[in-house]
Amino acid sequence: MTSTNSTQRDWLALEQKYYQHTFSRYPVTFERGEGVHLYAADGRVFLDLVAGIAVNVLGHCHPAVVEAIRKQAGELIHISNLYVNERQVELAEELFNVSGGMRAFFSNSGAEANEGAIKLARKFGRKYRKGAYEIISMDRSFHGRTLATTSATGQKKYQDTWLPLADGFKQVPFNDLEAIKAATTDKTCGILIEAIQGEGGIYPVSKEYWQGLREWCDKNDLVLIADEVQAGSGRTGKFFSWEHFGATPDIVTMAKGLAGGVPIGAMLAGERADIFEPGDHGTTFGGNPIACAAGVATIRTIREQKLLENATAMGAYLQEKLQGLQQKFSFVSGVRGYGLMLAFDIENAKAADVTKTAFDHNVLITNAGEKTIRFIPPLILNQKDIDQAAALLDEALSALA
Ligand SMILES: Cc1ncc(COP(=O)(O)O)c(C=O)c1O
């Protein structure tokens, strides 16, 4: 179905004219989304395995989220953080329960959640480690686009243009405990890490490493910060991806899937690190009633519809299908991941060519770096969707073979 609006205006040309050229976008406008499908203005229907880059965990326009937003919009849209906000407390309560007792601070994005975590870690260093302020993060990591989170991100391509970076960050190789030990000094206040690296290419920590980090932080009065912005909100079959590895961090950051598509960020602190006092940190919009109502609806739906279980089962099924593609196409290798956060590597083509070819076959996938194809679909995905995705990907990869 093509709307009158779309036929009247050339949105692609207008976007070039009016929007800063910060994104290289696919030449498409979507008019409607439902479940795992997106409907383009030109009539094409796409199977969406990108989910707004790991955001639409319940698929597009899930009735529970739509209803929560509608209801909240009719009652109260914004009140600031000067007053108690019932929806904010409800969402904090849900997160307290799933995190084993962490208290929340809400922001509007993943980068902002990490900014809050960095400040909290510095306060911890000031209080317990004689003013230590430095944060160790990982090579290949991604933590956001603000200056501090760019400084924490372990990929030069995101950093080089913005030198000098913020002071107080250094990166070490992933999954290497000795490197952490060697990098820790009297200036170190914390370790920031994605338990499963997302943008870097879907690489998980080992259990020994994760537990080693916990012990190292306890021994040296450091905070362990888990960036769950991409891997959290149920994506990997557990609510937090670190639950796969058996030790609890002090601070957890979230965003993306948390409110089913409405912008939100969260920074959770366990008892050891819960040391912010009034005036330390703040935000105008963070924890806004609409975002929090959508967040509550999202978490309750994940629980009621058993979407963690679905992510585990469908993740295993999708992984099997991807392994089938790996056997068929010699240039596909390294199928990996947890739940519905999966990837494979491409050897003879650029990942961007594969995502473009898939796009031409009406399936949306995205890359994570030059050589990795990433699958981060809605958690409501079913076997039929996966069969269809595998058939479309087979066609797309055949076109590249
Ligand atoms: C692990 C991780 N942290 C932080 C961010 C930044 O989140 P946002 O784009 O919401 O600022 C991202 C975004 O991709 C991410 O994957």
The ligand as an ORCA input file, in Angstrom:
! r2SCAN-3c Opt
* xyz 0 1
  C      27.448     -2.111     23.476
  C      26.978     -0.736     23.127
  N      27.143      0.269     24.006
  C      26.719      1.514     23.743
  C      26.109      1.832     22.557
  C      25.638      3.227     22.295
  O      24.256      3.283     22.382
  P      23.448      4.537     21.783
  O      23.603      4.461     20.290
  O      22.039      4.314     22.246
  O      24.058      5.757     22.361
  C      25.911      0.815     21.607
  C      25.285      1.124     20.312
  O      25.392      0.400     19.354
  C      26.353     -0.489     21.888
  O      26.202     -1.492     21.009
*
